[in-house]
Amino acid sequence: MKRAPVTTHILDLVTGRPSSGVTVSLFFEGEQLAQSKTNEDGRIASWNSDFGLERGRYRLEFEVGPWFKSLGREAFYEEIQIAFLVSNVEEHFHVPLLLSPHGYSTYRGS
């Protein structure tokens, strides 16, 4: 299976475990391109639709509130948005989310 041009994964920093079952949506220039849920390893390697990259602004939206609630955990964030710019459509973009109930971090992965 061919890897999607944009991938992500979520790591729960409190437990040190992947965050499975989180709904993530991908947007390009404000329009939704795709959506998926993280797998058992907290990853999204494929989406519910195929797409190619174009130069421009992308955004990942992570629906973390329902995920925390399903675990019986209280959290400050309901949704996390990560916006990034694609200038080279030949590159792969991996955008991880390191998550806790009261904070988060991200970086450009490989």
N, C-alpha and C positions, 0 to 999 in steps of 0.2 A: 504494500500500500504506500502510495506517495505521501510524503509529509506535507501538511498544510503550510502555506507561507507564513502564517502567524500561529504560534502555539503558546501555551501558558501552563503553569502549574501553581498549586497553592500548598504551602506548608504552614501548618498550625504551630506557631512558635511556643505555645504553652505546653502542648503534648509532644512536640517533635515529630508528629505524624502528618501524613498527607491529609488534605481536606477533600474528601470525596462527596459527590452529590451537590456541589455548588453550581448553580446556573450562571453561565457567563455568556454575555452577548458581545459581538464585535460590530463596530460601526465604522463606516468610511464617510467622511465629510458630512456627518450627522445622520446618515441613512444606515439602518441595520443591514449588515451583510449576512450574519450567521449567528447561531446560538448553539450551545451544547452544555452538558453537565460534566464536571470533573469525574474521572474514573476512580477506581480503588486506589490508584497511585497519586491522586490529586491532579491529574494531568488532562489537558485537552490537546490531543494530537490531531483530531479530525472534527469537523463541524457538520452541521445539518445541511449545509449547502457548499458547493464548490465555488471558489472565487480565485481570481488572479489579483496580484497586487497592482495598484496604480500609485503614482506619486501623489502624496497628499497626507491629510490628517486622519489618523485612526484613533479609536477609543475602545478600550475593553471595559465593560461594566460587570462587576462581580456582585451578585446578590447574596451577600454574606449574612444579613439579618435573619432570614429564614433558616439558614444552615445553623447558626448559633442557637436559635430557638429550638430547632429539632433535637439538639443535644442537651437542652435544658440549661444553656449558658446565657447569661446576660452579656450584651455587648453594646458599645457606643455607636458603632457603625452599622447602618442598614444596608448601604451600598457603597462600593468603592469604584471609582473611575480612574483609569490610567490612560492618559492621552499621549500619543507619540506620533512622530513624523516619519514618513517613509520617503526617502529621496532616491534610493537605489532599489528598484524593483527586482533585481537579481539576487538580493540578499534574503536570508531567512530571518524572521523576527520572533524571538522567544522572550516573553515578558512575564517573569515569575512574580508571584505575590507572597510575601512573608507576612503572616497574619496573626494578630492577637486580638482579644476583645476590645482593647483600648488603643491600638496603634497598628500600623502596617508599614512595610517597606517594599520597594521594588527595585529592579535593576534590569539592564538588558543582558539577557543570557545568551547562550550559544546553542 
